[in-house]
Amino acid sequence: VEYGSPNGWWIGQLDDIRLYSSVRAAAEIRADMRQHQLGPQPGLIAEWCFDEMEGQHTFDTSGNGRTGVLGAG
């Protein structure tokens, strides 16, 4: 059993995913986890909030233009 699943896949839901170019301390993550960054921030590569109500795209709110495509597979 890995990551709570017999196949090693994570089972759950994700919301407000941020990708940074460096490792962040736990205190930094806690301080920011309930706030949208909405625009360029030091080291922030992308932020996907998954607030779109339809369609298969999730838009990058970091200002870096990294639109995500949602789908199975």
C-alpha positions in Angstrom: 0.0 0.0 0.0 1.4 3.3 -1.1 -0.1 6.8 -0.6 -3.3 5.3 0.9 -4.0 3.1 -2.1 -3.0 -0.4 -3.0 -1.8 0.7 -6.5 0.2 3.7 -5.3 -2.4 6.1 -6.8 -3.7 9.0 -4.6 -7.4 8.8 -4.0 -9.0 12.1 -3.1 -9.7 15.6 -4.4 -7.4 18.5 -5.2 -8.1 22.2 -5.2 -5.9 25.3 -5.5 -2.7 23.6 -6.7 0.5 25.8 -6.8 3.8 24.8 -8.3 6.9 26.6 -7.1 10.5 26.6 -8.5 12.0 25.9 -5.0 11.3 24.0 -1.8 9.1 25.9 0.6 9.1 25.6 4.4 6.0 24.2 6.2 5.4 27.6 7.7 5.4 29.3 4.3 2.9 26.7 3.0 0.6 27.2 6.0 0.7 31.0 5.7 -0.4 30.9 2.1 -2.6 27.9 1.8 -6.0 29.6 2.2 -5.2 32.6 0.0 -5.2 32.9 -3.8 -1.9 34.5 -5.0 -3.6 35.9 -8.2 -0.6 37.2 -10.1 3.1 36.9 -10.3 4.9 35.9 -7.0 8.6 35.1 -6.5 9.2 31.4 -7.4 5.5 30.7 -8.3 5.5 28.8 -11.6 1.7 28.1 -11.8 -1.4 28.3 -9.7 -4.6 26.4 -10.7 -7.7 27.2 -8.6 -10.1 24.9 -10.4 -12.9 27.5 -10.2 -14.1 27.0 -13.7 -17.7 25.8 -13.8 -17.5 24.0 -17.2 -15.1 22.9 -19.8 -11.9 20.9 -19.7 -9.4 23.8 -19.0 -8.2 25.2 -15.7 -6.6 28.6 -16.0 -3.3 29.6 -14.4 -3.8 32.5 -12.1 -0.1 33.1 -11.5 0.1 35.2 -14.7 2.5 32.7 -16.3 -0.1 31.4 -18.8 0.1 27.7 -18.0 -3.4 26.6 -18.7 -4.2 23.0 -17.7 -6.3 20.5 -19.6 -8.5 18.3 -17.5 -9.5 14.8 -18.5 -9.2 11.1 -17.8 -6.2 9.2 -18.6 
